[in-house]
Amino acid sequence: MSRTVMEHRQAVLEQITPTPAVTFALEDAAGLVLAGDVTAPESLPRFDNSAMDGYAVRSADVAGASAESPVLLRVVADLAAGTDAAPEIGAGTAARIMTGAPVPPGADAIVPVEDTDHGTEQVEIRAAAPAGRHIRRVAEDVAVGDLVLRAGQELTPYRLAAVAAVGRPEVLVHRRPVVVVISTGSELVTPGVATRRGQIPDSNSYLLAAAARAAGAQVHRLGAVRDDAHALAEAMESAGFADLIVTSGGVSVGAYDVVKEVLARMAGMFFVPVAMQPGKPQGYGRLGDGTPLIALPGNPVSAFVSFEAFVRPAILALRGLTGPDLLRPTLLARVEAGWSSPAGREQHMPVTLVAGPDGVVVARPAAARGSGSHLVASLAAADGIAVVPAEVTEVRDGELVTAFRITA
């Protein structure tokens, strides 16, 4: 009996554990996933500081200030960001202050420079400033010990900035997973090599390697391996350093489906039908040394949609991501140029997704000639996948379909 896509994805993910946690310098950690929480060793801001270029004053001194009735104060200091000066602001005095500079003792408000005459020895204050105006208070962002980032979050540029802002020079992260890509088939030759009748250029290894790299893996592409049990065993032995091996081809019921022939004998490997189109034959499990392996069908579109459904989530799980972060966000798209879908199989149709005139996203099949699993050249037009439920056999113009983008 066939599994659903969701059931098979869960079975694949049960074979995956995140890569070991290592300490990385912050500058080298972009794109990695935290293996531990990040807390604040110091408060942020560390001291009360000015949110504006202007003048630090006592609010009581300027309570009645206006453009028509300005208040004149003596300027006793000039405070730039980074200064450690701490002049006392007494009655009738002010300090010129720049954004980010510490608020001096005695001052309890900042008057923006726009509300003054820009004076340097004495300044005309033309607007009142109540206590606390334009002052960033100590610990307003985070206090000592506060949680800044949780384990399992990817270190995007703005999250890196948060770690740096609280003074952490290093982070504990999951290292980037190593993925080995192998395509199988005696018909495959390297692109650019002359083909004879019956041969085709290997596109799968390039497709899967690039997709794995885009998912955040360090990739080794071994290229095409002929349909020979010994050659396949040698290729997999050479991939023993991998965190995940991904193969394409040889998983169906044909006489030369060598991947299934070799791996199905192993106790930790499983080959099952999945109720999806394209991509029904699937394999997964662990080799004898514990290395996870995902075996995909060989037709290029099948390999592509299978990667999105099963391999990409596995790579993200290896990186330390969990839950909803393993799947691409979905959207509803209005169908244009409808198509048929096989009964009893969840269809994953490569589509183009464009904004319609009313703002609703429009989905069109990427391949004008249908959804055949061999239509690799037409796949280049796709920037999304539409997911059609197994019980639907006809997708009509104007209907809404669930889809997700594959270009981000």
Order of alpha helices (4+ residues) and beta strands (2+ residues): alpha-beta-beta-beta-beta-beta-beta-beta-beta-beta-beta-beta-alpha-beta-beta-beta-beta-alpha-beta-alpha-beta-alpha-beta-beta-beta-beta-alpha-alpha-beta-beta-beta-beta-alpha-beta-beta-beta
